[in-house]
Amino acid sequence: MLQDATFWVLISFLIFVGLVVYYKVPGMIAAALDKRAADIAHELDEARKLREEAQQVLASYQRKQRDAEKEAQAIVEQAREEAERLAVETKDNLAAHVERRTKLAEDKIAQAEAQALQEVRAVAADVAVAAARTIIEQKLDGARATQLLDKSIAEVKAKLH
């Protein structure tokens, strides 16, 4: 039996298992696995929290964007109404002058009317653009604000000219 290799393999295996148990290797492995599981759970919790915060920030910016768009639309509408009102007032004043003047005066008044209407539109557009810029700068920041501001300015100028 001492000459049999199987016997010595069995003895070696039993000694190995005894050493592993004596040095508490299974406990160390279990502790390492438990620590790794706890680290992963902690990382998942952190990721979940970060995701929730990102969703809240996104929702906040979306609300701010909608509010800014509504305010910009209101400013554009107000500017349009003001321009129309001023155009009507200018037309009425010019019509009274046309009745009192000769043909030469009528030509001058028509020219002045066109110029005044252009100036009113330019002033209204500038006021709307400045107001929209101020509001958007207060409500948004960064590249999104610049992009939205440029788009709004282009729309206002296109609609009023």
C-alpha positions as a printed NumPy array, in Angstrom:
array([[  0.   ,   0.   ,   0.   ],
       [  2.888,   2.405,   0.64 ],
       [  4.158,   1.645,  -2.83 ],
       [  0.855,   2.479,  -4.551],
       [  0.715,   5.956,  -6.197],
       [ -3.022,   6.224,  -5.63 ],
       [ -2.468,   6.   ,  -1.891],
       [  0.045,   8.857,  -1.95 ],
       [ -2.29 ,  10.968,  -4.133],
       [ -5.047,  10.38 ,  -1.584],
       [ -2.75 ,  11.375,   1.282],
       [ -1.588,  14.47 ,  -0.614],
       [ -5.153,  15.44 ,  -1.396],
       [ -6.247,  15.035,   2.229],
       [ -3.287,  17.122,   3.406],
       [ -4.158,  19.785,   0.825],
       [ -7.827,  19.867,   1.892],
       [ -6.724,  19.988,   5.536],
       [ -4.438,  22.981,   4.85 ],
       [ -7.15 ,  24.768,   2.908],
       [ -9.612,  24.281,   5.755],
       [ -6.969,  25.132,   8.4  ],
       [ -6.106,  28.466,   6.744],
       [ -9.821,  29.218,   6.233],
       [ -9.515,  29.711,   2.478],
       [-13.235,  29.066,   1.817],
       [-14.095,  31.829,   4.3  ],
       [-11.658,  34.201,   2.588],
       [-13.138,  33.423,  -0.802],
       [-16.669,  33.911,   0.524],
       [-15.646,  37.203,   2.183],
       [-14.02 ,  38.442,  -1.037],
       [-17.129,  37.507,  -3.029],
       [-19.393,  39.187,  -0.452],
       [-17.264,  42.351,  -0.573],
       [-17.373,  42.374,  -4.377],
       [-21.157,  41.911,  -4.31 ],
       [-21.496,  44.792,  -1.827],
       [-19.284,  47.008,  -4.027],
       [-21.385,  46.188,  -7.08 ],
       [-24.6  ,  46.9  ,  -5.156],
       [-23.151,  50.233,  -4.001],
       [-22.151,  51.142,  -7.564],
       [-25.638,  50.245,  -8.788],
       [-27.188,  52.471,  -6.121],
       [-24.889,  55.339,  -7.118],
       [-25.753,  54.848, -10.784],
       [-29.461,  54.813,  -9.946],
       [-29.124,  58.031,  -7.951],
       [-27.159,  59.701, -10.742],
       [-29.762,  58.609, -13.271],
       [-32.579,  60.033, -11.149],
       [-30.712,  63.32 , -10.733],
       [-30.081,  63.481, -14.482],
       [-33.759,  62.864, -15.171],
       [-34.72 ,  65.633, -12.759],
       [-32.274,  68.057, -14.362],
       [-33.518,  67.096, -17.822],
       [-37.138,  67.644, -16.795],
       [-36.229,  70.984, -15.271],
       [-34.491,  72.137, -18.431],
       [-37.373,  70.922, -20.562],
       [-39.797,  72.943, -18.407],
       [-37.55 ,  75.976, -18.678],
       [-37.326,  75.521, -22.429],
       [-41.11 ,  75.307, -22.782],
       [-41.533,  78.389, -20.597],
       [-38.956,  80.3  , -22.611],
       [-40.634,  79.289, -25.862],
       [-44.015,  80.446, -24.543],
       [-42.554,  83.756, -23.402],
       [-40.769,  84.249, -26.714],
       [-44.006,  83.526, -28.572],
       [-45.869,  86.003, -26.36 ],
       [-43.21 ,  88.637, -27.022],
       [-43.406,  88.021, -30.758],
       [-47.21 ,  88.254, -30.679],
       [-47.093,  91.423, -28.604],
       [-44.551,  92.943, -30.968],
       [-46.708,  91.99 , -33.947],
       [-49.785,  93.592, -32.365],
       [-47.832,  96.717, -31.476],
       [-46.461,  96.958, -35.005],
       [-49.955,  96.582, -36.442],
       [-51.312,  99.2  , -34.059],
       [-48.54 , 101.59 , -34.903],
       [-49.048, 100.901, -38.596],
       [-52.755, 101.684, -38.273],
       [-52.014, 104.909, -36.372],
       [-49.418, 105.923, -38.93 ],
       [-51.823, 105.174, -41.783],
       [-54.565, 107.282, -40.193],
       [-52.213, 110.24 , -39.694],
       [-50.874, 109.939, -43.204],
       [-54.381, 109.719, -44.668],
       [-55.295, 113.054, -43.011],
       [-52.169, 114.676, -44.495],
       [-52.882, 113.247, -47.949],
       [-56.305, 114.902, -48.007],
       [-54.781, 118.358, -47.268],
       [-51.858, 118.214, -49.666],
       [-51.304, 118.369, -53.375],
       [-49.943, 115.648, -55.594],
       [-46.369, 116.512, -54.62 ],
       [-47.294, 116.318, -50.92 ],
       [-49.018, 112.969, -51.531],
       [-45.806, 111.547, -52.998],
       [-43.798, 112.785, -50.009],
       [-46.325, 111.333, -47.548],
       [-46.316, 107.945, -49.268],
       [-42.547, 107.909, -49.057],
       [-42.634, 108.943, -45.39 ],
       [-45.272, 106.286, -44.654],
       [-43.15 , 103.521, -46.122],
       [-40.115, 104.747, -44.218],
       [-42.034, 105.056, -40.944],
       [-43.519, 101.577, -41.327],
       [-40.047, 100.177, -41.954],
       [-38.675, 101.982, -38.904],
       [-41.576, 100.799, -36.732],
       [-40.984,  97.239, -37.82 ],
       [-37.254,  97.58 , -37.245],
       [-37.796,  99.056, -33.771],
       [-40.39 ,  96.415, -32.92 ],
       [-38.086,  93.681, -34.152],
       [-35.156,  95.091, -32.176],
       [-37.273,  95.405, -29.025],
       [-38.615,  91.874, -29.431],
       [-35.153,  90.512, -30.105],
       [-33.674,  92.318, -27.103],
       [-36.498,  91.177, -24.837],
       [-36.272,  87.605, -26.094],
       [-32.512,  87.628, -25.674],
       [-32.774,  88.938, -22.109],
       [-35.396,  86.405, -21.11 ],
       [-33.624,  83.504, -22.763],
       [-30.272,  84.475, -21.249],
       [-31.901,  84.508, -17.832],
       [-33.666,  81.204, -18.338],
       [-31.086,  79.146, -20.242],
       [-27.357,  78.868, -20.398],
       [-24.741,  77.266, -22.576],
       [-24.922,  76.048, -26.136],
       [-28.659,  75.302, -25.998],
       [-29.405,  78.935, -25.07 ],
       [-27.28 ,  80.234, -27.917],
       [-28.926,  77.893, -30.381],
       [-32.45 ,  78.78 , -29.214],
       [-31.652,  82.494, -29.199],
       [-30.288,  82.448, -32.748],
       [-33.322,  80.54 , -33.964],
       [-35.752,  82.94 , -32.256],
       [-33.982,  86.01 , -33.601],
       [-34.102,  84.631, -37.102],
       [-37.83 ,  83.867, -36.78 ],
       [-38.661,  87.315, -35.41 ],
       [-36.724,  89.103, -38.126],
       [-38.217,  86.9  , -40.823],
       [-41.78 ,  87.517, -39.621],
       [-41.47 ,  91.26 , -39.146],
       [-39.558,  92.202, -42.305]])
